[in-house]
Amino acid sequence: MVQSIVVGILLCLVQFLAALPWLAALDSRLFRQVAQRAASWLAALIAVVGLGAALGVFIDVVQDPGRLLIWGRVFGAVLAVQLTLDFFAVVFPLLLLIWPQGGAVALAAFREGVRQPLFWVIVIGAVILMTCSPFIPYFTFGEDFKMVRELGFDTIMLAAVVFAVVAASMSISEEIEGRTAITVMSKPVSRRHFLLGKFAGILMASMLMTGLLACFFQAMMWVKLWFDAEPAPDPAWLEHARTSLTPLTGIAADFIVGAAAWLEQGLAIVQGSVFGLCQVTVLLAIAVALATRLPMVVNLVTCLLVFFLGHLTHVLVVVSSGRNTLVNFIARFFDNVLPGLEYFDYGPVVIRDVALDPGRFSLYLGSIVAYAVLYSVIALLFGLILFEDRDLA
């Protein structure tokens, strides 16, 4: 009992510490006022000890290893959401410290994007799709779980792409055409800071959407396994970790291992989300560059064409090779000019029967990220050139 209570207090302390950054980001002034009072910290300590003791009693009452693993995963899911929010709570203060002018524009664009009804409409729509996907029969002869995974990653990517492109088209075009950009740049904010800050802020809002949807998607994959009456896949290190922790933590070892297993499985979701974010980054850079000259509707149509052609030009090059010279020439031209979005497809990794070598996969992931960064930099430089002589008056 004592071991379980001590472990419960430590686990609640971890959750409390993880909550501090995003609580401070919600209302920094109120947080500072509360933090300056010793009574507030004493109340927080009492709450942590009380909740930790209750958690320890709960662990001691349950005792069943299988159920404790499940409850540990629930604990890990809550912690994963908090760590996701902590990332954004820490990034923006660092960005403002390193890049004050652009960071201020990025923070304003991020807040504007998150507060838009469009952000939450897309999130709710993606959540509904991912909620339905585990219960749909796919007739894949035992490969339904892989199908749900692939559809989930595609849903997250499409949601972030739609939001990023629409937000960039609306925000930048409206500020330029509404002459509010002049007010922003009348302060010590150059055109470069304005455009790059808008890009960074909208990208961070897209990353927040991706992070929240990824956390929900991981839960839906667990629901899929439960619906199919299949055991949740446990990491290879689970039994060894349980054996090592049992002398120190007693029966709470199963709870801790369950939380660690959830966080480790979340890293695989992060890898898949990186592929989608690379595609979001490239299309957002193109939308930001075009928004300096084109109205919103034209920008959206152009980005839609880039999206489809970026996925299809490689196929057109292969199909038209040796058959139609003119079509092959046009396909090769677009294949060289437009981004190769097919490289950001995570589906082939999901459907593999044999796991990829971690070292080679890391190199491949690094090359994908480098390609996305390079193409985005080129697109943003093109946008800066277009924006430099744009008349804002």
Secondary structure, DSSP 8 states (H G I E B T S, - for coil): -HHHHHHHHHHHHHHHHHHHHHHHHH-HHHHHHHHT-HHHHHHHHHHHHHHHHHHHHHHHHH--HHHHHHHHHHHHHHHHHHHHHHHHHHHHHHHHHH-HHHHHHHHHHHHHHHHSHHHHHHHHHHHHHHHHGGGS----SS-HHHHHHHHHHHHHHHHHHHHHHHHHHHHHHHHHHTTHHHHHHTSS--HHHHHHHHHHHHHHHHHHHHHHHHHHHHHHHHHHHHHTT------TTHHHHHHHHHHHHTTHHHHHHHHHHHHHHHHHHHHHHHHHHHHHHHHHHHHHHHHTTS-HHHHHHHHHHHHHHHHHHHHHHHHHTTT-HHHHHHHHHHHHHS--GGGG--HHHHT-SS---HHHHHHHHHHHHHHHHHHHHHHHHHHHHHHHT----
